[in-house]
Each structure stands twice: as structure tokens, then as C-alpha cells.
């Protein structure tokens, strides 16, 4: 009988948590990039094969597109770099 009561309380708790989560409406603020006081007009990346875009035993255009310096440069363009 005690196990039945514990399971009943547990299932009610799960239902209450589910209802509470369904009732929440998140507020998401739009993000607008801003450079602040930083100057992003020049960017230099120094490093090893990861910086060069070395992937699958080759340095090719596709792997260079996914190298992190290229990704960072794309982000810097959003703020006037």
C-alpha cells in the first residue's frame, strides 16, 4: 500500500512539473552585433594545421572554408570588419 502511495505522489509530481513547463513562455531578445570600441578591420591568424584548414590529409578550399579563422572572419564582417 505504501508503494502505491509513493508511485501516486511521484506521478502527480511529474504531471505538475510537465504542466508548469508547458505554461512557461520564454522571452528571447534579438541580438544585434556591436563592435563597441574594438577595431576588427585587420585580423591575423597564426597557428598550426588547424588554422590552415588541414583536414582529411589535405589543405583544400572546402576545408579552409570550415577552418576557425575563416569562421571568425565571417563573424567580424557582421560588425564592420
C-alpha positions in Angstrom: 0.0 0.0 0.0 2.9 2.3 0.8 4.5 1.7 -2.6 1.2 2.6 -4.3 1.0 6.0 -2.5 4.6 6.8 -3.3 4.0 6.0 -7.0 0.8 8.1 -7.0 2.7 11.1 -5.5 5.5 10.6 -7.9 3.2 10.6 -10.9 1.4 13.6 -9.7 4.7 15.4 -9.2 5.7 14.6 -12.8 2.3 15.9 -14.1 2.7 19.1 -12.1 6.2 19.6 -13.4 5.1 19.0 -17.0 2.2 21.4 -16.7 4.5 24.1 -15.2 7.0 23.7 -18.0 4.3 23.8 -20.7 3.0 27.0 -19.2 6.3 28.8 -19.5 6.8 31.1 -22.5 10.4 32.1 -22.9 11.3 35.6 -23.9 14.1 35.7 -26.4 15.7 39.1 -27.1 17.0 39.8 -30.5 20.8 40.0 -30.7 22.4 42.8 -32.7 26.1 42.6 -33.1 28.1 45.7 -32.0 31.8 46.2 -32.3 32.0 48.5 -29.3 35.4 50.1 -29.1 37.2 47.2 -30.9 38.7 47.5 -34.3 38.1 44.5 -36.5 39.4 45.8 -39.8 42.6 43.7 -39.6 42.7 40.1 -38.4 45.7 37.8 -38.4 45.6 34.1 -37.5 48.8 32.4 -36.5 48.9 28.7 -35.8 49.3 25.1 -37.0 47.4 22.9 -39.4 44.1 23.7 -37.8 44.5 27.3 -38.6 45.4 26.5 -42.2 42.3 24.3 -42.7 44.1 21.0 -42.8 41.5 18.2 -42.9 41.4 14.7 -44.3 45.2 14.8 -45.1 44.8 17.8 -47.4 44.6 21.6 -47.4 41.8 22.3 -49.8 39.3 25.1 -50.4 36.5 23.1 -48.6 38.5 22.5 -45.5 39.7 26.1 -45.5 36.1 27.3 -45.5 35.5 25.5 -42.3 38.7 26.5 -40.6 38.1 28.6 -37.5 40.0 31.7 -38.8 37.6 31.9 -41.7 34.6 31.4 -39.4 35.9 34.2 -37.1 36.5 36.5 -40.1 32.9 35.9 -41.2 31.7 37.0 -37.7 33.9 40.0 -37.8 32.3 41.1 -41.0 29.0 41.4 -39.2 30.4 44.3 -37.1 32.2 46.1 -39.8 35.5 44.1 -40.1 
